[in-house]
Each structure stands twice: as structure tokens, then as C-alpha cells.
Amino acid sequence: MKSITLGESGLECSRLAYGCWRVTGVIHHPPIDEEHEKKSHESIKAAFDAGYTLFDLSDVDSDGLVEEVFGRTLKEVSGMRDRIVIATKCGVRERGDPDKDAPHRYDLSKEYITRSCDASLKRMGVDCIDLYQLHRPDYLMEQDEIAAAFESLRQAGKVREFGVSNFSVDQLDHLQAACPMKLHCNQVEISLIHYDALEDGSLDYYQRHNITPLAWSPLAQGKLGSEYPVSLRNPNHTQEQTIRDALHLVAKEEKCSRTVVALAWLLRHPAGIVPIIGSTNPEHIRDAARAVDLDLSREEWYRLMTAAVGQPLP
């Protein structure tokens, strides 16, 4: 698979990332049975075999179970750790943590960031996280405190590089002003259905500052590549069907799936978007990888953009 450098870091990885949040097949952290454990390993290994080298995780995925299963897969596949980039996130605290009356909330205090990193390292059984990201902006975050946490983790050799997730451009800029190290990535939602980043100046900012946008839900929760009929209960069903039809025409022309075209549309943007693939189906994981080799023409790209907007461009 073709590769890309994340921001201005020394991290080189695949043009597509593999998102592990669904691999266990469970939301919370019950004891995982042998069937789910096996399927988890199969999904992760299918991505690795298909050329994915950026693996995206989070400490809250299945209450930490995803990191545990990923760590067991690393031990099972010889040489995998040395050939991949591990990205995980912290900062979301679930309801009941640590007291039963505690609400679901965000916590980017130095103490919590540091403790979360240590817990992730232990669950995955690794010495260092390649890319550590703040999962969501904390309304009470203090930039100097976050910068101190990052510097401490870097000095201890526990984290190589840092980034954020779901931050606005202003929030990212404000945090960067306090950090002595470069923030290389921002993980945000981008797809043909959710294309705000193309219009609000975000992608222009990332290009100007050499920040890599990591796109979560690049297929709009699977809607763009799904073989199921568009649900009429969806208030945006007309837009979704129009986009699917446009994707189908290009896919037929290029002899590939709608999934491949939808991902290639993101890859075509000069901001260097890295779509995060979340399927646990090995066949779908391999199919998505074909997007890296599909170069959409300017006409094809704008045909899809017009379908997304739902009317001729001004």
C-alpha cells in the first residue's frame, strides 16, 4: 500500500488507517469468548496483511478490551509491532468512573492523561505509543497542563508523537501555542455526507500547517458502501441515495465498488486525508485497500461533490 508521513513527524504509515474500535464485537468489557477473540485477531491480521500499517485505537473502546485484544494480536504476529504505527486516544471518562455518581465527561488533566497512557501501554503490552491523541476537547482543559503532560510522556519515552481528535481549528491552534512539540494530526469526521471540513476552512488550515487529517467514518457509518436499501426513515435519505447513485456510476466506470470510490474521493484531496476503515469483515478490509490505487479525475471528483451538495455548484 502507498504510504504517507503523518504531519511533520517521523511516522510513515499506510495511506489508509485501520480503526479497531469494533473488532471485539462488544460495547463493554465482559469476558470475551473464544469466538469473538478469534474474529478480533482475524480482522486485525487481515488489515495488516492487506498493507494497513496505521492502527487506530482508544482506551474507551469496549472499556479497554480493544487495546487488550490488539496487544494479544501483536504477540501472535511475529514482527508486526516493528512494522506498524500504533495510535490510541485518551480523555473520555465513562459514567461511574471512579464513583457511581460520576457523569460521562472529558478529562484532559495532566494526572489523567499520564495515568491513561500508562494503562494503555500495559493493556497493549508495548513500551511506547507512536501517536497519542486527545479523544475530545475538554471544556475545562488547560493548555499548559496538557503540554506538561505531553512533555513528561515524551521525556519518559512512552510516546513518540502527539495529536488530537474532534478538535476545532481554534482549539487545536490554542493548544499548539502552549505545546513545545508539534501536534501532527487531528481526527475528524469527513465523508461525502459529512463534508464540513471542506467548507469551513479546516482542511486549508491543516495544509498550511502540515497537519494530517485522519477521517473517521469516511463511509458515513457504512452507508455509502452498503448493499442495503437506503432507509426512508433517515431524514437525509434523498441526499444519501443521490450520492450512492453517483458513486455507482463512477464505480461501474472504474470497475470497482462504491466503497473504493468513496474512499478515493477523500484520498484525492491535497490535504492528505487518511481515511480510517472500521469494517471487521476481511473481504471488505481488503476491498477498501484498492482505493489507494484509484486516481479519480477532477471531473469524477466534482461529479461526486455535486451529488453531495445536492445541487449544481455556484
C-alpha positions as CSV (number, residue, x, y, z in Angstrom):
1,M,0.0,0.0,0.0
2,K,1.1,3.6,-0.7
3,S,2.4,5.4,2.3
4,I,2.2,8.9,3.9
5,T,4.1,10.8,6.6
6,L,1.9,12.0,9.5
7,G,2.3,15.8,9.7
8,E,5.9,16.7,10.2
9,S,6.6,13.7,12.3
10,G,8.9,10.8,11.5
11,L,5.9,8.4,11.4
12,E,5.4,6.9,8.0
13,C,2.3,4.8,7.6
14,S,-0.2,3.4,5.1
15,R,-2.4,5.7,3.1
16,L,-5.4,4.1,4.9
17,A,-5.7,3.5,8.6
18,Y,-7.4,0.6,10.3
19,G,-9.8,1.6,13.1
20,C,-10.0,-1.2,15.7
21,W,-12.9,0.1,17.8
22,R,-15.4,-2.6,16.6
23,V,-13.1,-5.6,16.4
24,T,-14.3,-7.2,19.7
25,G,-17.9,-7.2,18.7
26,V,-18.9,-5.9,22.1
27,I,-19.5,-2.5,23.6
28,H,-18.5,-3.0,27.2
29,H,-15.8,-5.2,28.7
30,P,-17.3,-8.6,29.6
31,P,-15.1,-11.7,29.5
32,I,-14.6,-12.1,25.7
33,D,-15.4,-15.6,24.4
34,E,-13.2,-17.6,22.1
35,E,-15.3,-16.8,19.0
36,H,-15.1,-13.1,19.5
37,E,-11.4,-13.3,20.3
38,K,-10.7,-15.3,17.1
39,K,-12.7,-12.8,15.0
40,S,-10.9,-9.9,16.5
41,H,-7.5,-11.4,15.6
42,E,-8.7,-12.2,12.1
43,S,-9.8,-8.6,11.5
44,I,-6.6,-7.1,12.7
45,K,-4.4,-9.6,10.8
46,A,-6.5,-9.1,7.6
47,A,-5.8,-5.4,7.8
48,F,-2.1,-6.0,8.4
49,D,-1.8,-8.5,5.6
50,A,-3.6,-6.0,3.2
51,G,-0.9,-3.4,3.9
52,Y,-2.5,-1.2,6.6
53,T,0.2,-0.1,9.0
54,L,-1.6,2.7,10.9
55,F,-3.8,1.1,13.6
56,D,-6.2,3.5,15.4
57,L,-7.5,2.6,18.9
58,S,-8.9,4.3,22.0
59,D,-8.7,3.5,25.7
60,V,-12.6,3.6,25.9
61,D,-13.2,1.2,23.1
62,S,-15.0,-1.7,24.8
63,D,-13.8,-0.3,28.1
64,G,-10.1,-1.1,27.2
65,L,-10.8,-4.5,25.8
66,V,-9.9,-3.5,22.3
67,E,-6.4,-2.5,23.4
68,E,-6.0,-5.8,25.2
69,V,-7.0,-7.8,22.2
70,F,-4.8,-5.7,19.9
71,G,-1.9,-6.4,22.2
72,R,-2.5,-10.1,22.1
73,T,-2.6,-10.0,18.3
74,L,0.8,-8.2,18.3
75,K,2.3,-11.0,20.3
76,E,0.7,-13.6,17.9
77,V,2.0,-12.0,14.7
78,S,5.8,-12.1,14.5
79,G,7.4,-8.8,13.6
80,M,4.1,-6.8,13.4
81,R,5.0,-4.3,16.1
82,D,8.1,-3.2,14.3
83,R,6.2,-2.6,11.0
84,I,3.2,-0.6,12.3
85,V,2.2,2.8,13.8
86,I,0.1,2.4,16.9
87,A,-2.3,5.3,17.5
88,T,-4.5,5.5,20.6
89,K,-6.5,8.1,22.5
90,C,-7.4,9.2,25.9
91,G,-9.6,11.8,27.7
92,V,-13.1,10.3,27.7
93,R,-14.3,9.2,31.1
94,E,-17.4,7.0,31.3
95,R,-20.2,7.4,33.7
96,G,-19.5,5.8,37.1
97,D,-15.7,6.4,36.9
98,P,-14.5,6.4,39.6
99,D,-17.7,6.9,41.7
100,K,-21.1,5.6,40.8
101,D,-22.5,9.2,40.7
102,A,-19.8,10.5,38.3
103,P,-21.2,11.6,34.9
104,H,-19.9,10.8,31.4
105,R,-17.3,13.5,30.8
106,Y,-14.0,14.6,29.4
107,D,-10.8,14.8,31.4
108,L,-7.6,16.3,29.9
109,S,-5.9,16.9,33.3
110,K,-2.2,16.1,33.5
111,E,-2.8,13.4,36.0
112,Y,-5.5,11.7,33.9
113,I,-3.6,11.9,30.6
114,T,-0.5,10.4,32.3
115,R,-2.4,7.6,34.1
116,S,-4.4,6.8,30.9
117,C,-1.2,6.4,28.9
118,D,0.3,4.0,31.4
119,A,-2.9,1.9,31.4
120,S,-2.9,1.8,27.5
121,L,0.7,0.7,27.4
122,K,0.0,-2.1,29.9
123,R,-3.1,-3.3,28.1
124,M,-1.3,-3.5,24.7
125,G,1.9,-4.8,26.2
126,V,4.1,-2.3,24.4
127,D,6.8,0.1,25.7
128,C,5.8,3.1,23.5
129,I,2.8,4.6,21.7
130,D,3.6,6.0,18.4
131,L,0.8,8.6,18.2
132,Y,-1.1,9.7,21.3
133,Q,-4.2,11.7,20.7
134,L,-6.7,13.6,22.9
135,H,-10.0,12.0,22.1
136,R,-12.2,15.0,22.5
137,P,-11.7,18.6,23.7
138,D,-12.3,19.0,27.4
139,Y,-14.3,22.2,28.2
140,L,-12.1,22.7,31.3
141,M,-8.8,21.9,29.6
142,E,-5.8,24.0,30.5
143,Q,-3.3,24.1,27.6
144,D,-0.2,24.5,29.8
145,E,-1.2,21.4,31.8
146,I,-1.7,19.3,28.7
147,A,1.6,20.5,27.3
148,A,3.3,19.5,30.6
149,A,1.7,16.0,30.4
150,F,2.9,15.6,26.8
151,E,6.4,16.7,27.6
152,S,6.5,14.3,30.6
153,L,5.4,11.3,28.4
154,R,7.8,12.2,25.7
155,Q,10.8,12.5,28.1
156,A,9.9,9.2,29.6
157,G,9.9,7.5,26.2
158,K,6.3,6.5,26.5
159,V,5.0,8.4,23.5
160,R,6.7,9.4,20.2
161,E,4.3,11.9,18.7
162,F,1.1,13.7,19.6
163,G,-2.2,14.7,18.0
164,V,-5.8,15.5,18.8
165,S,-9.3,14.2,17.8
166,N,-12.5,16.1,17.2
167,F,-10.8,19.5,17.9
168,S,-11.9,22.6,16.1
169,V,-9.2,24.6,14.3
170,D,-9.3,27.2,17.1
171,Q,-9.0,24.6,19.8
172,L,-6.1,23.0,18.0
173,D,-4.3,26.3,17.4
174,H,-4.8,27.3,21.1
175,L,-3.3,24.1,22.3
176,Q,-0.4,24.1,19.9
177,A,0.6,27.6,21.1
178,A,1.3,26.0,24.5
179,C,2.9,22.8,23.3
180,P,6.7,22.6,22.7
181,M,6.2,19.7,20.4
182,K,4.2,19.7,17.1
183,L,0.7,18.3,17.1
184,H,0.7,16.3,13.9
185,C,-2.9,15.1,13.4
186,N,-6.5,15.9,14.0
187,Q,-9.0,13.1,13.7
188,V,-12.3,14.4,12.5
189,E,-15.4,13.2,10.6
190,I,-15.1,13.6,6.9
191,S,-17.1,11.8,4.1
192,L,-19.3,12.6,1.1
193,I,-22.2,13.0,3.5
194,H,-20.3,15.0,6.2
195,Y,-18.0,17.4,4.3
196,D,-18.0,20.4,6.5
197,A,-14.2,20.3,6.7
198,L,-14.1,21.1,3.0
199,E,-16.1,24.3,3.5
200,D,-15.2,25.7,7.0
201,G,-11.5,26.2,6.3
202,S,-10.3,23.2,8.3
203,L,-8.6,21.4,5.5
204,D,-6.9,24.7,4.4
205,Y,-5.6,25.1,7.9
206,Y,-4.2,21.6,8.0
207,Q,-2.5,22.0,4.7
208,R,-1.0,25.3,5.7
209,H,0.4,23.9,9.0
210,N,1.3,20.4,7.7
211,I,-1.2,18.6,9.9
212,T,-2.6,15.3,8.7
213,P,-6.4,15.0,8.9
214,L,-7.5,11.5,9.9
215,A,-11.0,10.9,8.7
216,W,-13.3,8.8,11.0
217,S,-16.5,7.4,9.5
218,P,-15.3,8.0,5.9
219,L,-18.2,5.9,4.6
220,A,-20.7,7.6,6.8
221,Q,-21.1,4.6,9.1
222,G,-21.0,2.3,6.1
223,K,-24.0,3.9,4.4
224,L,-22.0,4.8,1.2
225,G,-20.9,1.3,0.5
226,S,-23.8,-0.6,1.9
227,E,-25.8,-3.0,-0.2
228,Y,-28.9,-2.5,1.9
229,P,-31.6,-0.1,0.5
230,V,-31.5,3.5,1.8
231,S,-33.7,3.8,4.8
232,L,-36.6,6.2,4.2
233,R,-36.6,6.9,8.0
234,N,-33.4,8.7,7.5
235,P,-34.3,12.4,7.1
236,N,-31.3,12.7,4.6
237,H,-32.4,9.7,2.6
238,T,-32.7,11.7,-0.6
239,Q,-29.1,13.0,-0.3
240,E,-27.8,9.5,0.6
241,Q,-29.5,7.9,-2.4
242,T,-28.2,10.7,-4.8
243,I,-24.7,10.1,-3.5
244,R,-25.0,6.4,-3.9
245,D,-26.2,6.7,-7.4
246,A,-23.3,9.0,-8.3
247,L,-20.8,6.6,-6.7
248,H,-22.4,3.7,-8.6
249,L,-21.8,5.4,-11.9
250,V,-18.1,6.0,-11.2
251,A,-17.7,2.5,-9.7
252,K,-19.2,0.9,-12.8
253,E,-16.8,3.0,-15.0
254,E,-13.8,2.1,-12.8
255,K,-14.8,-1.5,-12.3
256,C,-14.7,-1.3,-8.5
257,S,-17.0,-1.0,-5.5
258,R,-18.8,2.2,-4.3
259,T,-16.6,1.9,-1.1
260,V,-13.5,2.2,-3.2
261,V,-14.7,5.3,-5.0
262,A,-15.9,7.0,-1.8
263,L,-12.5,6.5,-0.2
264,A,-10.7,7.5,-3.3
265,W,-12.7,10.7,-3.2
266,L,-11.1,11.6,0.1
267,L,-7.7,10.5,-0.9
268,R,-7.8,12.8,-3.9
269,H,-7.9,15.9,-1.8
270,P,-4.5,17.6,-1.5
271,A,-4.7,17.9,2.3
272,G,-3.5,14.3,2.6
273,I,-6.6,12.9,4.3
274,V,-6.1,9.4,5.8
275,P,-9.4,7.6,6.0
276,I,-9.9,5.2,8.9
277,I,-11.5,1.9,7.9
278,G,-13.7,0.4,10.5
279,S,-15.0,-2.8,8.9
280,T,-14.4,-6.2,10.7
281,N,-15.1,-8.2,7.5
282,P,-11.7,-9.3,6.0
283,E,-13.2,-9.1,2.5
284,H,-14.3,-5.5,3.0
285,I,-11.0,-4.6,4.6
286,R,-9.1,-5.9,1.5
287,D,-11.6,-4.2,-0.9
288,A,-11.2,-0.8,0.8
289,A,-7.4,-1.1,0.3
290,R,-8.0,-0.8,-3.5
291,A,-8.9,2.8,-3.1
292,V,-5.2,3.7,-2.7
293,D,-4.7,2.8,-6.4
294,L,-7.7,4.6,-7.8
295,D,-6.9,8.1,-9.0
296,L,-10.1,10.0,-9.6
297,S,-10.1,12.6,-12.3
298,R,-11.1,16.2,-11.5
299,E,-14.4,15.6,-13.3
300,E,-15.2,12.5,-11.4
301,W,-14.3,14.2,-8.1
302,Y,-16.6,17.1,-8.8
303,R,-19.4,14.9,-10.0
304,L,-19.4,13.3,-6.6
305,M,-19.1,16.7,-4.8
306,T,-22.1,18.0,-6.8
307,A,-24.1,14.9,-5.7
308,A,-23.1,15.5,-2.1
309,V,-24.2,19.2,-2.2
310,G,-27.4,18.1,-3.9
311,Q,-27.5,20.9,-6.5
312,P,-25.2,22.5,-9.1
313,L,-22.2,24.3,-7.6
314,P,-22.4,28.1,-7.7
